[in-house]
Structures are given as C-alpha cells and as structure tokens.
C-alpha cells in the first residue's frame, strides 16, 4: 500500500472518530436540555409550602400534601380553578361542607369543583384529608373519580368528575317518575358494588359513614357513583371493630351504634344502604308524617307487611308494576337484613350484591325492629352463624351498653384513624 493510500485511510478513520465524538456530545447536550425543561415545568406546577399562595401549614399538612403529590390526584392552583370555573359562576349546589361549581378545562374535560367551607381550619383540613386520602387513591366504576385538589391560602377545593344527572334523591321523590323501576334496581346494584369495593377490595378498608340518596350521583347514562367522602375513614382490613370519636352519618340513615359508646365497623354502611334500598322501593322518604300512622315509617311498615305475608300489598301501594314485583320483593328482603339491629347480623356488602343479583338465596329475615317493640335497646352481642352465607364479621366479642371492649389499639397518621390488631 502506497504512502498516499495510507494517509487517505488515516484521514477517513480520524473523520469517523471526530463525527462520532460530535454526535455523542450533541446527545449529551440534548439530554441535559430536556431534563432542565422538565424540572422547570415540574417546579412551576408545584406549589411550594413557602409560596405566598400557600397558607401557614402545619407539619402534618405539609407532609400529607407532599405524599399526595406522589399519588394519582393532581394539585391545582387557585388561578387554574378560577379560570376553569369562570370565577366560580356556575353553582351546582351547596351544603354544610361548602359549594360545588361546574368547570371546564382547556382539554374539554368538564369537572365539579367542591369548594370547602367550615367553621374552623381544622375542620376543613379534616374533611380535605378524608376525601383526598380515600377516594384520591382508588378507582372503581361505581365510585366518583377525584381528578385533583387545591390547597392554597385563598382556596381549599376538590376537583371531581362532573355527573350530568346529579344525585339520586332528585329522582326518588318527584311526582314525575322519570326513572323506571328496572333502572332503579340497576342503581341499587351498582351502589352496592361500589360500597363492597370500599369494604373488601381496597388495600385498606374504607368506611363511608354517610350512604344516602343525596350522596349517590348519576352520570349521563344514570350509572350510580358513590360520592362525598368527607366523613370516610381508613382502617386496616384485619380490624373487626374500631373506636371513633364524634357523631357521624345522617339521621335516618345512620346505624344505631353510631349514637352509642360502642365499637363501630363497616357494618354501619350496610345499615345505611338498607335504608337507601327502602327509599328506592318506596320512592318516598322513609319518614313521612303526612301518611297514615301505620305507613309513617316505611321500613317498619315494610317489615309488618313481610311478616304477615302481605308483601304484594306493599308492592301495590308503592305502584310497582307486575313485571318488577319480584325484584322489588327481593330488595325489601335484602333491606330488612341490612338494617338488622345487631351489626353482626348484617351481611357483607359483597353478599348483598349476590343477593340482589340472585346468585345466592335470601334467607327469611329476622325482625330488625324488635327492640322498638320491647321498648328498650338490647345489647349488641356476638354474631349468629347463618350457614356460612357471609353474615357476621367474625368477631367473638360481646359488647353491652355498660361494658365497652377495646381490643384494638388506635394509631393516627395524618389524623386519619387507622385501627390495627
């Protein structure tokens, strides 16, 4: 090989090395630029605890918000929500918790923004943490979805999916019966599925404590979604009972034990669901003093009719069509089991779903109102085994009104009560 050829080959090799080195350097520069841009974007979308838009947070809230940023919900700023809601002009509803406004994001997503109000910052923090820490970490077809939240100095809000048809109570108590009984039955089953998921399929059991028609929202196809987790609590799944301070629930739907100094369990939600079933079947409020005395309290009247074998008369008074009577009678029997006075006698929500869908036979219910006839409240005692059908909680403790058994210690994290053995 001549010297000129060797020189040419050497030049080619050097050129290849130089080009490869340049390409390598360019790749490094591009990686650095992309990483810096992502870091700037992340910092711009995150509200620092020391920023002027952030209130003077307790260490608990700072840690809680930092933890939640690593979870699914998005942390919005107050300017973002003001733009989405057109400065909070479209009011959807209001209550003791605050007000709910309709909003639209630039990507076309319609949302419901729940602005929290309260008599104290501590109460707002409690409700905020209850909702974000429960519904913010789970997804189910029959649970309303939490898109995100805002906890700025001037705004504490929760951003939920928008439910076009509002709450179930609007359709139960109006004279114009928009929803047929078949659709109401589907709503009952879907609601039961959502509660069963909270109780039995989450990593930690979630107890809602406020199941009622006003907290069952309906989407465009009238599919039900359980909402309003402001009273909800997280508990370890192996805890059979928990100790809780303060009253919870809505009168008429709250389980009897919620008003007593006794351990509570997920069976509180089962009781409330039973009362919900009664209102669905009757399409009336459970308590109505405008009706004849025997019909004033629908659950007791339904039991009297069932006990006398006159369930068909009940169906007639409730204007249930012939083709729907079988489902309606099934719903009444399930409701009677759900509202049993003793929590241990109430079925699991997964069993409630199976009973409503006809997968398991429904035993003849016991009298859930015998304590009213006796004139005094009996003790809450150990469960009765019903052929392994899913009734009972597996607890063998006896608890009476004068003897409080506290076998599970309570720990607190972010002021969310978690019971563990």
Residue, then its C-alpha position, 0 to 999 in steps of 0.5 A: x500500500x502506497x504512502x498516499x493510500x495510507x494517509x487517505x485511510x488515516x484521514x477517513x478513520x480520524x473523520x469517523x472518530x471526530x463525527x462520532x465524538x460530535x454526535x455523542x456530545x450533541x446527545x449529551x447536550x440534548x439530554x441535559x436540555x430536556x431534563x432542565x425543561x422538565x424540572x422547570x415545568x415540574x417546579x412551576x406546577x408545584x406549589x411550594x409550602x413557602x409560596x405566598x399562595x400557600x397558607x401557614x401549614x402545619x407539619x402534618x399538612x405539609x407532609x400529607x400534601x407532599x405524599x399526595x403529590x406522589x399519588x394519582x390526584x393532581x394539585x391545582x392552583x387557585x388561578x387554574x380553578x378560577x379560570x376553569x370555573x369562570x370565577x366560580x359562576x356556575x353553582x351546582x349546589x351547596x351544603x354544610x361542607x361548602x359549594x360545588x361549581x361546574x368547570x371546564x378545562x382547556x382539554x374539554x374535560x368538564x369537572x365539579x369543583x367542591x369548594x370547602x367551607x367550615x367553621x374552623x381550619x381544622x375542620x376543613x383540613x379534616x374533611x380535605x384529608x378524608x376525601x383526598x386520602x380515600x377516594x384520591x387513591x382508588x378507582x372503581x366504576x361505581x365510585x366518583x373519580x377525584x381528578x385533583x385538589x387545591x390547597x392554597x391560602x385563598x382556596x381549599x377545593x376538590x376537583x371531581x368528575x362532573x355527573x350530568x344527572x346529579x344525585x339520586x334523591x332528585x329522582x326518588x321523590x318527584x311526582x314525575x317518575x322519570x326513572x323506571x323501576x328496572x333502572x332503579x334496581x340497576x342503581x341499587x346494584x351498582x351502589x352496592x358494588x361500589x360500597x363492597x369495593x370500599x369494604x373488601x377490595x381496597x388495600x385498606x378498608x374504607x368506611x363511608x359513614x354517610x350512604x344516602x340518596x343525596x350522596x349517590x350521583x348519576x352520570x349521563x347514562x344514570x350509572x350510580x357513583x358513590x360520592x362525598x367522602x368527607x366523613x370516610x375513614x381508613x382502617x386496616x382490613x384485619x380490624x373487626x371493630x374500631x373506636x371513633x370519636x364524634x357523631x357521624x352519618x345522617x339521621x335516618x340513615x345512620x346505624x344505631x351504634x353510631x349514637x352509642x359508646x360502642x365499637x363501630x365497623x363497616x357494618x354501619x354502611x350496610x345499615x345505611x344502604x338498607x335504608x337507601x334500598x327502602x327509599x328506592x322501593x318506596x320512592x318516598x322518604x322513609x319518614x313521612x308524617x303526612x301518611x297514615x300512622x301505620x305507613x309513617x315509617x316505611x321500613x317498619x311498615x315494610x317489615x309488618x307487611x313481610x311478616x304477615x305475608x302481605x308483601x304484594x300489598x306493599x308492592x301495590x301501594x308503592x305502584x310497582x308494576x307486575x313485571x318488577x314485583x319480584x325484584x322489588x320483593x327481593x330488595x325489601x328482603x335484602x333491606x330488612x337484613x341490612x338494617x338488622x339491629x345487631x351489626x353482626x347480623x348484617x351481611x357483607x356488602x359483597x353478599x348483598x350484591x349476590x343477593x340482589x343479583x340472585x346468585x345466592x338465596x335470601x334467607x327469611x329475615x329476622x325482625x330488625x325492629x324488635x327492640x322498638x317493640x320491647x321498648x328498650x335497646x338490647x345489647x349488641x352481642x356476638x354474631x349468629x352463624x347463618x350457614x356460612x352465607x357471609x353474615x357476621x364479621x367474625x368477631x367473638x366479642x360481646x359488647x353491652x351498653x355498660x361494658x365497652x371492649x377495646x381490643x384494638x389499639x388506635x394509631x393516627x397518621x395524618x389524623x386519619x384513624x387507622x385501627x390495627x390488631 
